[in-house]
Amino acid sequence: MFPTYVRSLPNGTENGDFLALDLGGTNFRVLNIHLEGKEVDMKSKIYVVPPDVMTGTGTELFDHIADCIEKFMSENDLLGNSRKIPLGFTFSFPLKQEGLNKARLVTWTKGFTSSGVEGEDVVQLLHEAIQRKGNLNVECVAVINDTVGALMSCAHDDQNCHIGLIIGTGSNTCYMEKLNRVELWDGDNEQPQQVIINTECGAFGDNGCIDFLRTNFDEDIDAESLNPGKQKYEKMISGMYMGEIARRYIEKLASKKLLFKGEISETLKTPNKFYTKYISEIEDKENTEESNFQKTRQVLDEIGIDNVTLEDCRIVQHVCQLVSSRSAYLVSSGIACLINRINRSEVTVAVDGSVYRYHPKFQDLMVEKISQLINNGLKVSTN
């Protein structure tokens, strides 16, 4: 867990023009935001982070980010601005914060391995890349991760929001903590007596404490990953891994002739080719026996399996339900712990991420499980 140095939540009275960067996966987003109280005007554009940049050098990565900033500012007539534009950087990887605009990368996740970045101040690397461009009048004034961004965005409208959760390609949470309970706090003790804590909960279990929950498939996926032994909890719940967990179960059932009469296509044999989006499609509320499991059949056709039976479709859907419900319940257990720790009568959890947004039942599963795990008298809502 790391203090973020973010002490206050927005209250809807903020004003100004800002740039924002959002790096947390294979896509990178640049935004221009105008705040006028509760009114928010936002322009944004998504840029791809190529695989060779994700796995190249840190200089290549941050030069690519600076190139995207320059393109965006040019398209929005922001170049040549005499006023230095304040910029907020959402950097959705494990960070050890040393100040509001100073944070060192602890370790890469989500397939990134850019050299020369771990242990370095990512704001300094960004400023150096901006300086190399020579024409960007921009200054990074704050660096946060996506969970803090979700919490702050929700709190702009909902003052009960004290927890942020991302469940997408990766997963993480943050929450507002009282200063006197933060053993790692090295800042001032002025008001407000609180700070947002980045839990980096994706690394929960790296010490072996959740090994009793892990299956052989979890262990194999971890061993074959780019960061074996790390982010064990995240590898059980996030969108980067859910599809692969389901694929391995389906392949094993087929190999034992319990599915598809033993037929195993080349795609089904190939790691990471059963996408997490397939789970959402197969669990769609309209994908039922009455509809002849049409969406399940479409997914199976895409991975090279046809002539499937109704029983095949039922089993595949059941496997997907097991994978997604396990993810939702594990996520919910962590959120319930934070709600109980905060111990406020009402708490809103700001949630974002592709799994939460696109899976048809994930929110309902979370609400159900959290309500079972929180202390009596506490009330929670998700936003």
Stockholm file with secondary structure:
# STOCKHOLM 1.0

chainA/1-383         MFPTYVRSLPNGTENGDFLALDLGGTNFRVLNIHLEGKEVDMKSKIYVVPPDVMTGTGTELFDHIADCIEKFMSENDLLGNSRKIPLGFTFSFPLKQEGLNKARLVTWTKGFTSSGVEGEDVVQLLHEAIQRKGNLNVECVAVINDTVGALMSCAHDDQNCHIGLIIGTGSNTCYMEKLNRVELWDGDNEQPQQVIINTECGAFGDNGCIDFLRTNFDEDIDAESLNPGKQKYEKMISGMYMGEIARRYIEKLASKKLLFKGEISETLKTPNKFYTKYISEIEDKENTEESNFQKTRQVLDEIGIDNVTLEDCRIVQHVCQLVSSRSAYLVSSGIACLINRINRSEVTVAVDGSVYRYHPKFQDLMVEKISQLINNGLKVSTN
#=GR chainA/1-383 SS CEECCCCCCCCSCCEEEEEEEEESSSEEEEEEEEEETTEEEEEEEEEECCHHHHTSBHHHHHHHHHHHHHHHHHHTTCTTCSSCEEEEEEECSCEEEEETTEEEECCCCTTCCCBTCBTSBHHHHHHHHHHHHSCCCEEEEEEECHHHHHHHHHHTTCTTEEEEEEESSSEEEEEEEEGGGCTTCCSCCCSSCEEEEECCGGGTTTTSTTGGGCCHHHHHHHHHSSSTTSCHHHHHHSHHHHHHHHHHHHHHHHHTTSSGGGCCCHHHHSTTCSCHHHHHHHTCTTCSGGGTTHHHHHHHHHTTCCSCCHHHHHHHHHHHHHHHHHHHHHHHHHHHHHHHHHCCSEEEEEEESHHHHHCTTHHHHHHHHHHHHSCTTCEEEEC
#=GC SS_cons         CEECCCCCCCCSCCEEEEEEEEESSSEEEEEEEEEETTEEEEEEEEEECCHHHHTSBHHHHHHHHHHHHHHHHHHTTCTTCSSCEEEEEEECSCEEEEETTEEEECCCCTTCCCBTCBTSBHHHHHHHHHHHHSCCCEEEEEEECHHHHHHHHHHTTCTTEEEEEEESSSEEEEEEEEGGGCTTCCSCCCSSCEEEEECCGGGTTTTSTTGGGCCHHHHHHHHHSSSTTSCHHHHHHSHHHHHHHHHHHHHHHHHTTSSGGGCCCHHHHSTTCSCHHHHHHHTCTTCSGGGTTHHHHHHHHHTTCCSCCHHHHHHHHHHHHHHHHHHHHHHHHHHHHHHHHHCCSEEEEEEESHHHHHCTTHHHHHHHHHHHHSCTTCEEEEC
//
